[in-house]
Amino acid sequence: MRLERVVFAGMLTVVACVVSLGAPTAAQTSPAPALLPQQFAGWQMQGSAQTSASAAVADPTNAAILSEYRFSDFAAATYTRDDGGTLKVRAARFADASGAFGAYTFYLQPEMAKEQIGDQGASLMSGTGERVLFYRRHVLVDALFSQQSPMSAAELRELAGDLPRASGNAAALPPVLLYMPTRGYVRNSQKYAEGPAALAALTAPVSADQVDFGSSAEVTLGHYGTPSGDATLLLIYYTNPQVAIEHLRRLDPGYQAQSGVAAVGTVGSLRYKRTGPIIAIVSGAAENDAKSLLALVNYEAKVTWNQATDNRDVHDLYLLVVNVVILCAIVGGLALVAGVAFGGFRIVMKRWFPDKVFDRPEQMEFISLHLAETMARGPSQTGTDGGHQAPQKPA
């Protein structure tokens, strides 16, 4: 019996190894697709694209800021077409759409005109040509045309459709953006920061220590026109209201949270308000205008169900089902081979070593009623016959 247990344990080990080999791991993920296509809308890439995974190569001056936005990789290429036009494209990929949006707001200039390209886009004419900046999910693109063309926007829309796509949470924008008011908003003034370097570049009214990005804080800033002049609204989004209350005391050490009372106060020239996990701060406006602007920021807890509709997810599900079927076939085949091998092993051992390895006498004993012997002796030897006593011989 010990030998049978050893063989059975070995079969379980083989199956476990096969399952572990068939299970997907992070190291088995496919490499990221190329950032830029070889051609689009009549434009043909010249040579090959310059690629790098270093933020310092993408932007040596602002490498620290790109790293805070979770920069992934970079590609640059020059495209030409038959009419002699030239297009230089620089694309940066980030971990998610939040990083691409943050980088987009960082490079966005106030004088740029809005364009319907990708998720958001803007363009600017200069002496060197037409510059177009846009992002599509987690990819930011900076394109420079050698000459202006009425079809530039349409051509870049085709490029946006050829860019790699993110799905699920990686394609979602930061939730704090939903609470930025639109009334009085100054065009192209919204910025988004995920680290101290980007916050310092925004000339924010609070410091990085007061924000504490180590607590997964996110910051968005925008300028608004008010009757008393230009005002700056800063929103700091924390993971939950308790964390927001704790960090609000860094801004106002005398703040005391009171149940049922709105967290509104003043620190120096700043007017603040806490609503849920958001701390809103206004600077540069009169008290009444600051109150009116803060009143537009109101947090509402929402429960959403994110369902990705990307075809890539359907393809991944198809591959998962195929891999499961293949794994089941492999495990079934191994089980069949192991069963045949074990059965053959028993037959060989019983033939070579009868009653020594398998079916030993001391292991084969069981309780028996010996009915065959009782039937052979007959009723005269049993002492009873249908309830009548057997006749006795005379003395």
Steps between C-alpha positions, in 0.01 A plus 500: 500500500791736562614458140153590373504818709840597361381451141181699567701784657726503195198535269375796702841663476507461122152653466596792728809569291297500178243739649771735622665499157170567326395786731564847358763712675611859475821393330305332221315815392553606142724803431337840459399583141694760303401857576502639145376334178711477186242696301166678542284736290759515218795566733793254479758459776857571392736236632411364843367671809733606781386324817605518862374403844675797665307814590824697465506414129139603451546836678835565671371816669184350649601137549407507871148620420449230236616239751236621748240445230627137479675535165544167319675552166551746217514497119586769245477478120496716190229448237486625142245489219495545124442877502828555689342568837678396818350397831699441818320293763603440859293257708529410868324209665400502867373239745143629469286781364556709814869532416433589136242760605739651755778528241252649252400774746867564581594565136172674411545872430233763572497631141432161342171442320285201588495210252279190480785251486531197725358551848613865510706703258630851433694670221724804457639673192861617515779605268621141475159358402193368674536324834227264622491349847254226594466188709313178440448301821852430633699640203599866454589624150680820400487552120669775301394561136744680271206684343142564597231291336121496543523119518755489782239431767335223296838336435589503868162350586601203289829486687311509831303196389824309428653565843520219758194485722468460874199328653333472838624728777805600293267686261317694773575864581553621859168531689598841642452654153125450533482759780669790320233768439442624146351839590761773454769254393793652307579297187802269506578585862428162659805306617536162667783384729592168659828604663697789652692586181183554299341692791799735520470569126138608551587772757228359726387689813600202723824305536567134423542432874150629568357286220700185590510304174616198701137452604394443134376858466410647161489873424326698230520877458312749287455875458161671517374844426316669788367855556800571724754366248671179402472220758681169530307191607698201624341162572686234701344154475579242771403137534228561763353782716700399810829549315373835370420616855845397621672696222272799542658549842836545327351793313312638804642369831205650686240313296261284703264266319140536620222258420232653280701817431662573163880519512547858375767736626768756426878477531681820415386602152368152422140392531441124530219247511493125556235294327537123538859401412560831316664812639423806285719811536445841340760776477509841333133588541293707741332314785152501348629390159707227663192374686298498179770301321534252785124451504526352149718213627287224654600138532245230423578138574424282199513127440585416141545181305788521256447271204766509232377476141841471335525216248836413652323387817282263294814364333663447841191312620514281189867420568417419862231249397732340243778470758261344751390240244862422412591470868207262562611285205856489633390409851258237367773350281742487791234339721434238230870427456552482879201265538624265227853508641382429853272216385780344295736536795255308722466220244877467462562502876226242561649275234860536613433517874166329564342578836807696610438859387128515420213282632703363792302249718516717810345784300232294326324354811133587537197373687319206324175322585615172332156445345631249246625265774165524682307405184731199441449352848119511464228548759566165682840636606379841601262379773187671364277455196242763443440528873470114566755311704693226315408135600727336753629144492350256760711436800 
